[in-house]
Every structure is written in structure tokens, then in C-alpha cells.
Amino acid sequence: MAVWGTPLDQVYPPTNRELARRISEKGAIYSEYWPGTETNPSNFPERNRIISGMSEGVIVVEAGLKSGR
């Protein structure tokens, strides 16, 4: 299962289109954003709360300052 930080009609980054196709064939993709919603960097921390709620455990990895921009 994958949880998108974008609407289902957008794949970010676009280079992940093939990965998205494979996930949708064998699993599921979830997003809480309506199609056509503008992608915003704040969507990704919001997405992370869903992932952590679905998990038995969480490992936090901090990215660089310009990550997600």
C-alpha cells in the first residue's frame, strides 16, 4: 500500500509513474486529496501522519533542509 501526498491524478515525482503503476496492480494507493487539488509541500507531513497511524512501528529519518521543495 502506498499513501500519496498528492491527489491520485498526480504522481510526484513524475519519474515514479512506473512504480505507481506497479503498486496499483498488486496493491493499493490512497490519498486524502481530491483530484485536481494543488500539490503543496505541507501535504507530505500530513501524509506521514496517516502512514504512522497505519504502522506498528515508526522509524524517523530526517532529510536535508531543501527536501520536499
C-alpha positions as CSV (number, residue, x, y, z in Angstrom):
1,M,0.0,0.0,0.0
2,A,1.2,3.5,-0.8
3,V,-0.1,6.7,0.7
4,W,0.2,9.7,-1.7
5,G,1.0,13.2,-0.6
6,T,-0.7,14.3,-3.8
7,P,-4.0,13.6,-5.4
8,L,-4.3,10.3,-7.2
9,D,-4.3,12.1,-10.6
10,Q,-0.7,13.3,-9.9
11,V,2.4,11.3,-9.5
12,Y,5.3,13.0,-7.7
13,P,8.0,13.0,-8.7
14,P,6.8,12.2,-12.3
15,T,9.7,9.7,-12.6
16,N,7.7,7.4,-10.2
17,R,4.9,6.7,-12.8
18,E,6.1,3.2,-13.4
19,L,6.3,2.5,-9.7
20,A,2.8,3.9,-9.2
21,R,1.5,1.6,-11.9
22,R,3.1,-1.5,-10.3
23,I,1.8,-0.6,-6.9
24,S,-1.8,-0.1,-8.2
25,E,-1.6,-3.5,-10.0
26,K,-0.6,-5.5,-6.9
27,G,-1.6,-3.3,-4.0
28,A,-3.4,0.0,-3.3
29,I,-2.7,3.7,-3.4
30,Y,-4.5,6.0,-1.0
31,S,-4.7,9.8,-1.0
32,E,-6.9,12.1,1.1
33,Y,-6.6,14.8,-1.6
34,W,-9.3,15.3,-4.3
35,P,-8.2,15.0,-7.9
36,G,-7.2,18.4,-9.2
37,T,-6.0,19.6,-5.8
38,E,-2.8,21.7,-6.0
39,T,0.2,19.9,-4.6
40,N,1.7,21.7,-1.7
41,P,4.9,20.8,0.4
42,S,2.7,20.8,3.5
43,N,0.8,17.8,2.1
44,F,3.7,15.5,2.8
45,P,3.9,15.8,6.6
46,E,0.1,15.4,6.6
47,R,0.5,12.2,4.6
48,N,3.1,11.0,7.1
49,R,0.5,11.0,10.0
50,I,-1.6,8.6,8.0
51,I,1.4,6.3,7.4
52,S,2.4,6.4,11.1
53,G,-1.2,5.6,12.1
54,M,-1.2,2.5,9.9
55,S,2.1,1.2,11.2
56,E,3.1,-1.0,14.1
57,G,6.3,0.9,14.4
58,V,7.9,4.1,13.0
59,I,11.5,4.9,12.1
60,V,12.1,8.6,11.7
61,V,14.6,9.7,9.1
62,E,15.4,13.3,8.7
63,A,16.0,14.7,5.2
64,G,18.1,17.7,4.3
65,L,16.8,21.3,4.6
66,K,15.8,21.5,0.9
67,S,14.0,18.2,0.8
68,G,10.4,18.3,-0.5
69,R,10.8,21.6,-2.2
